[in-house]
Amino acid sequence: MINQNQKRKIKEAVEEFFSKMTVPVVKMDVNVFTDSAEKDVVDLNIQIEEPQILIGQGGQTLFEIQRLLRMMLNNKMESIFYLNLDINDYKNKKENYLKNLAKELADEVALKKEEKNLLPMPSYERRIIHAELSKRPDVSTESLGNGLDRHIIIKPN
């Protein structure tokens, strides 16, 4: 379990990391909780003035920064935890967008009784769509393809 002292150290290390990148952090929230698998999770929400440079195309830069920070912090803290980095609420907005897209496409599939192929997307985005549509009895989802071509098909039931 991550204590208050470790939480403070995490915040200081992250501030140092971004200052060395010469990215001024406007606001930072660090929240720690334990997930259902009993693993520590550190939610790190950062607000900056120019987020696009750190988010990158499709969030790719954000995920690489998250991976780099997680490795750095796990070594520094000498403990293992999951890091969830979000910049200017990008991930939350993306998740809401994907859920709404999934609902709209599922409605179309259910109405027309025709399959719908989505564009290839990363696994975390596919997971959001699968989870959102798993609640619906009128459609089903399936991931097909390999690597960068992996995509979802929404099928009528």
N, C-alpha and C positions, 0 to 999 in steps of 0.2 A: 504494500500500500504506500502510495506517495504521500509524504507528510508536507506540512507547510514550509519547512526549510527547503525541501527538495523543489517544491513548487516555485519558491523565490529564486532558486538557482536556475531553474528552467527558464524563467522569465528573463533573468539577467543574461543568460547565454544566448537566448533568442534576440534580445536587444543588441548584444554585441555582434551577433551574426549579421543582422540587417544593417547595423551602422558600418560594418566593414564593407558591405555591398553599396554603401552610400545611398541607402534607401531610408528616408525619414519615416519612421513609424508614427502615425498620428495617435493611434489608440491600440492597446493590446489587452485582450481578455484571455486569461488562462484558467480553464476549469478542469478539474480532475474528477473522474468517477470510475467505478468498477462495472464492467459489462456483465452480461449473463454468463459468460464463460470464466468469470472471476479474474479477468485480466484488467490491469490498470489502463485507462484511456486518458490521454491528455488532449483536450480540445483547445486549440490555439486559434483564436480569431484576431486577425490583424486588420486595421484600417490604415490605408496609405492613400496619398493624393493621386498617384499615377499607377493604378493596379495592373493595367494591361501588360506592362513589361514583366511582371512577376507571375501573371496568370498564364500568358502565352496562348498559342492557338489551341483551342479545345481544352484548355486547362493543363496542357502537357508540362509547361514550366513549373506550374504550381505543384504538380505531383512529384516532379524531380526535386524541387526544393524541400518538399515534405519528406521524401525519402532520405535526402542528405541530412536534414535536421534530425530526423529520427535516429539515424546511425550515430551522429555526433553526440546527441543528448544521451542515448543509451550508453555510450562509452563513458561520457563525462559523469553520468549519474551512477554508473555501475549497477544499473537495474534495467530490466526489460519492460517496456510499456509501448502501447500503440499510440502514435501521434496522428491527430487529425488536424491538419492545417487548413485554414480557410482565409482567404484574402478578400476583403470588402464583400463578404457574404456570397461569394461566387458559387460555392458548392450548393448552398441552400437554394439559390435562384435556379441553378441548373437542375437540381432535383425536382423542384416544382414544375419547371418547364417540361421535363421528361415525363412526369406523372400526368400532366395535362395532355401532352402529345399522345401518350399511351391510351388514355381514355377516349380521346377523339378518334384515333385510328381504330380502336376496338369497337366503338359505336358504328363506324363505317363498315368494318368487317362483318359485324353482326347483322347490319341492315342489308348489305349487298350479298352476303354469304360468299365472299371471295377473299382469298388469302391476301395479306399485305406484307411485302418485303420491306424492311427498314434498311437504311444505309448502315454500313459497318460502323461499329462503335466499341469503345473500350469495355472491359468486363464490368466495371462498376456501374456504367450506364445501363448495360443490359440487365444487370441485377435489379436495378430500380424498376425497369419496365416489367420484368418477370414478376417481381413482388407485387407491383400495382395491379397487374392483370390476373394474378393467381386467385384473386377474390371473385372473379367473374365466372359464372357458369356457362355463359354464352360464347366465350372465346378461350383459346389456349395459345400458348407461346412456345416457341422452340428456337434454340440458337443453332445456326448452321455455319459452316465455313471454318477456316483455320486462320490463326494469326490475325493480321490486320484486316482480313476479309470476313471475319466472324460477324454475323448479323442475326437479327431476330426476324422470325416469320410469325405473324399473328394469323391464327386460323379460326374459322367459325366452328362451333361445336354442334 
